[in-house]
């Protein structure tokens, strides 16, 4: 009788609670760079593919996770560019992982004005800041959840516009399950 009561309690309360846990919803996940996201198109030329491969390797070499690296470079018809690079894999502390990633690249991009944005999902974190790359002002954003960590570099966009676009990129790139 006690075993039946314990099993019943676990099935009624334990399984639904486990499924509602953010980590169970965000991991496992895979990343696929779609050919288009909103008005952005994946740049498929040799130089862009080589740059994306180099960024993916840098994520692997940075030892930010033992997961699978991904990267892609997108552009729109107005010359705005969005560079995405990250990894998938289980993350126990996504908020701390995001802060560590942004601290790791802060000097390279001379990041300032870091602002936290809400992705509207428990366990998912986003921060964006203003920086410089190749002498031009860029917005650098990062997201982290229990299944992924990514950095997104955006040209010719404001902080709020960039943060909103990063949410769209995250949704388009990540595939649950």
C-alpha positions as a Markdown table, in Angstrom:
| # | Residue | x | y | z |
|---|---|---|---|---|
| 1 | Unk | 0.0 | 0.0 | 0.0 |
| 2 | Unk | 2.8 | 2.4 | 0.9 |
| 3 | Unk | 4.6 | 1.6 | -2.4 |
| 4 | Unk | 1.4 | 2.3 | -4.3 |
| 5 | Unk | 0.9 | 5.6 | -2.5 |
| 6 | Unk | 4.5 | 6.6 | -3.2 |
| 7 | Unk | 4.3 | 5.7 | -6.9 |
| 8 | Unk | 0.9 | 7.5 | -7.2 |
| 9 | Unk | 2.3 | 10.6 | -5.6 |
| 10 | Unk | 5.4 | 10.6 | -7.9 |
| 11 | Unk | 3.2 | 10.1 | -11.0 |
| 12 | Unk | 0.8 | 12.8 | -10.0 |
| 13 | Unk | 3.2 | 15.4 | -8.7 |
| 14 | Unk | 6.8 | 14.4 | -9.6 |
| 15 | Unk | 6.5 | 13.8 | -13.4 |
| 16 | Unk | 4.6 | 17.0 | -14.2 |
| 17 | Unk | 6.9 | 19.0 | -12.0 |
| 18 | Unk | 10.0 | 17.5 | -13.7 |
| 19 | Unk | 8.5 | 18.3 | -17.1 |
| 20 | Unk | 7.9 | 21.9 | -16.1 |
| 21 | Unk | 11.5 | 22.3 | -15.0 |
| 22 | Unk | 13.3 | 24.7 | -17.4 |
| 23 | Unk | 16.2 | 22.3 | -18.0 |
| 24 | Unk | 13.7 | 19.6 | -19.2 |
| 25 | Unk | 12.2 | 22.1 | -21.7 |
| 26 | Unk | 15.6 | 23.4 | -22.9 |
| 27 | Unk | 17.7 | 20.3 | -23.1 |
| 28 | Unk | 18.5 | 18.5 | -25.2 |
| 29 | Unk | 18.6 | 20.9 | -28.1 |
| 30 | Unk | 20.3 | 21.1 | -31.5 |
| 31 | Unk | 21.2 | 24.1 | -33.6 |
| 32 | Unk | 20.6 | 24.4 | -37.3 |
| 33 | Unk | 21.4 | 27.6 | -39.2 |
| 34 | Unk | 18.3 | 28.2 | -41.3 |
| 35 | Unk | 18.7 | 29.9 | -44.7 |
| 36 | Unk | 16.5 | 32.8 | -43.6 |
| 37 | Unk | 15.5 | 34.5 | -40.4 |
| 38 | Unk | 13.0 | 37.4 | -40.8 |
| 39 | Unk | 14.6 | 39.6 | -43.5 |
| 40 | Unk | 18.1 | 38.1 | -43.0 |
| 41 | Unk | 19.6 | 35.6 | -45.4 |
| 42 | Unk | 22.4 | 33.1 | -44.5 |
| 43 | Unk | 25.5 | 34.2 | -46.4 |
| 44 | Unk | 26.7 | 31.1 | -48.2 |
| 45 | Unk | 29.9 | 32.4 | -49.9 |
| 46 | Unk | 33.3 | 30.9 | -49.2 |
| 47 | Unk | 34.6 | 33.7 | -47.0 |
| 48 | Unk | 31.4 | 33.7 | -44.8 |
| 49 | Unk | 31.5 | 29.9 | -44.5 |
| 50 | Unk | 35.2 | 30.0 | -43.5 |
| 51 | Unk | 34.5 | 32.8 | -41.0 |
| 52 | Unk | 31.6 | 30.8 | -39.5 |
| 53 | Unk | 33.8 | 27.7 | -39.2 |
| 54 | Unk | 36.5 | 29.7 | -37.5 |
| 55 | Unk | 34.0 | 31.1 | -34.9 |
| 56 | Unk | 32.6 | 27.7 | -34.2 |
| 57 | Unk | 36.2 | 26.4 | -33.6 |
| 58 | Unk | 36.9 | 29.3 | -31.3 |
| 59 | Unk | 33.9 | 28.3 | -29.2 |
| 60 | Unk | 35.1 | 24.8 | -29.0 |
| 61 | Unk | 38.7 | 26.0 | -28.1 |
| 62 | Unk | 37.4 | 28.4 | -25.5 |
| 63 | Unk | 36.2 | 25.3 | -23.5 |
| 64 | Unk | 32.8 | 27.0 | -22.8 |
| 65 | Unk | 31.1 | 23.6 | -23.0 |
| 66 | Unk | 31.6 | 20.1 | -24.3 |
| 67 | Unk | 28.6 | 20.6 | -26.6 |
| 68 | Unk | 28.4 | 21.0 | -30.3 |
| 69 | Unk | 29.5 | 24.3 | -31.8 |
| 70 | Unk | 27.4 | 26.2 | -34.4 |
| 71 | Unk | 27.9 | 29.5 | -36.3 |
| 72 | Unk | 26.5 | 31.4 | -39.2 |
| 73 | Unk | 26.7 | 34.9 | -40.8 |
| 74 | Unk | 23.5 | 36.6 | -42.0 |
| 75 | Unk | 22.9 | 39.7 | -44.0 |
| 76 | Unk | 19.9 | 41.8 | -45.1 |
| 77 | Unk | 19.4 | 43.9 | -48.3 |
| 78 | Unk | 20.6 | 47.0 | -46.5 |
| 79 | Unk | 24.1 | 45.8 | -45.6 |
| 80 | Unk | 23.3 | 45.0 | -41.9 |
| 81 | Unk | 25.1 | 41.9 | -40.7 |
| 82 | Unk | 24.3 | 39.4 | -37.9 |
| 83 | Unk | 27.0 | 36.9 | -36.9 |
| 84 | Unk | 25.9 | 34.0 | -34.6 |
| 85 | Unk | 28.2 | 31.6 | -32.9 |
| 86 | Unk | 27.6 | 29.3 | -30.0 |
| 87 | Unk | 27.3 | 25.8 | -28.6 |
| 88 | Unk | 24.7 | 23.3 | -27.6 |
| 89 | Unk | 25.0 | 21.1 | -24.5 |
| 90 | Unk | 23.7 | 20.8 | -21.0 |
| 91 | Unk | 24.2 | 24.0 | -18.9 |
| 92 | Unk | 23.5 | 23.9 | -15.2 |
| 93 | Unk | 24.1 | 27.6 | -14.6 |
| 94 | Unk | 23.1 | 29.4 | -17.7 |
| 95 | Unk | 23.1 | 32.9 | -16.2 |
| 96 | Unk | 26.6 | 32.5 | -14.9 |
| 97 | Unk | 27.7 | 30.9 | -18.2 |
| 98 | Unk | 26.4 | 33.9 | -20.2 |
| 99 | Unk | 28.2 | 36.4 | -17.9 |
| 100 | Unk | 31.4 | 34.4 | -18.2 |
| 101 | Unk | 31.1 | 34.3 | -22.1 |
| 102 | Unk | 30.5 | 38.1 | -22.3 |
| 103 | Unk | 33.4 | 38.7 | -19.9 |
| 104 | Unk | 35.6 | 36.5 | -22.1 |
| 105 | Unk | 34.9 | 38.6 | -25.2 |
| 106 | Unk | 34.5 | 42.0 | -23.4 |
| 107 | Unk | 38.0 | 43.2 | -24.1 |
| 108 | Unk | 38.0 | 42.1 | -27.8 |
| 109 | Unk | 34.8 | 44.1 | -28.5 |
| 110 | Unk | 35.4 | 46.8 | -25.8 |
| 111 | Unk | 31.9 | 46.1 | -24.5 |
| 112 | Unk | 30.0 | 48.7 | -22.4 |
| 113 | Unk | 26.4 | 49.5 | -21.5 |
| 114 | Unk | 25.5 | 45.8 | -20.9 |
| 115 | Unk | 21.8 | 45.5 | -20.5 |
| 116 | Unk | 19.7 | 42.5 | -19.5 |
| 117 | Unk | 16.7 | 41.6 | -21.6 |
| 118 | Unk | 13.9 | 39.2 | -20.9 |
| 119 | Unk | 13.5 | 36.3 | -23.4 |
| 120 | Unk | 10.1 | 35.4 | -21.8 |
| 121 | Unk | 11.2 | 31.9 | -20.8 |
| 122 | Unk | 12.2 | 30.7 | -17.4 |
| 123 | Unk | 15.9 | 29.7 | -17.3 |
| 124 | Unk | 16.8 | 31.6 | -20.5 |
| 125 | Unk | 19.0 | 34.7 | -20.2 |
| 126 | Unk | 20.0 | 37.5 | -22.6 |
| 127 | Unk | 22.3 | 40.4 | -22.3 |
| 128 | Unk | 23.4 | 43.0 | -24.9 |
| 129 | Unk | 26.1 | 45.7 | -24.9 |
| 130 | Unk | 27.6 | 48.2 | -27.3 |
| 131 | Unk | 31.1 | 47.5 | -28.6 |
| 132 | Unk | 33.5 | 48.0 | -31.5 |
| 133 | Unk | 34.7 | 45.6 | -34.2 |
| 134 | Unk | 36.9 | 46.6 | -37.1 |
| 135 | Unk | 36.6 | 50.3 | -36.1 |
| 136 | Unk | 32.8 | 50.2 | -36.3 |
| 137 | Unk | 30.1 | 50.3 | -33.6 |
| 138 | Unk | 28.4 | 46.9 | -33.1 |
| 139 | Unk | 25.9 | 45.5 | -30.6 |
| 140 | Unk | 27.0 | 42.2 | -29.0 |
| 141 | Unk | 24.3 | 40.1 | -27.4 |
| 142 | Unk | 24.5 | 36.7 | -25.8 |
| 143 | Unk | 21.9 | 34.2 | -24.7 |
| 144 | Unk | 22.2 | 31.2 | -22.5 |
| 145 | Unk | 19.7 | 28.6 | -21.4 |
| 146 | Unk | 20.0 | 25.0 | -20.1 |
| 147 | Unk | 20.7 | 23.7 | -23.6 |
| 148 | Unk | 22.7 | 26.4 | -25.4 |
| 149 | Unk | 25.0 | 29.4 | -25.2 |
| 150 | Unk | 25.5 | 31.8 | -28.1 |
| 151 | Unk | 27.0 | 35.2 | -28.9 |
| 152 | Unk | 25.4 | 37.4 | -31.6 |
| 153 | Unk | 27.2 | 40.4 | -33.2 |
| 154 | Unk | 24.9 | 42.8 | -35.0 |
| 155 | Unk | 25.8 | 45.8 | -37.1 |
| 156 | Unk | 23.9 | 49.0 | -37.6 |
| 157 | Unk | 21.2 | 48.3 | -35.0 |
| 158 | Unk | 20.1 | 49.7 | -31.7 |
| 159 | Unk | 20.3 | 47.8 | -28.4 |
| 160 | Unk | 16.6 | 47.2 | -28.1 |
| 161 | Unk | 16.3 | 46.3 | -31.8 |
| 162 | Unk | 19.2 | 43.9 | -31.5 |
| 163 | Unk | 17.8 | 42.3 | -28.3 |
| 164 | Unk | 14.5 | 41.6 | -30.0 |
| 165 | Unk | 16.2 | 40.1 | -33.1 |
| 166 | Unk | 18.4 | 37.9 | -31.0 |
| 167 | Unk | 15.2 | 36.3 | -29.5 |
| 168 | Unk | 14.0 | 35.6 | -33.1 |
| 169 | Unk | 17.4 | 34.1 | -34.0 |
| 170 | Unk | 17.4 | 31.9 | -30.9 |
| 171 | Unk | 13.9 | 30.6 | -31.8 |
| 172 | Unk | 14.9 | 30.0 | -35.4 |
| 173 | Unk | 18.2 | 28.3 | -34.7 |
| 174 | Unk | 17.3 | 26.0 | -31.8 |
| 175 | Unk | 15.4 | 22.8 | -32.3 |
| 176 | Unk | 14.1 | 21.1 | -29.1 |
| 177 | Unk | 14.3 | 17.4 | -28.6 |
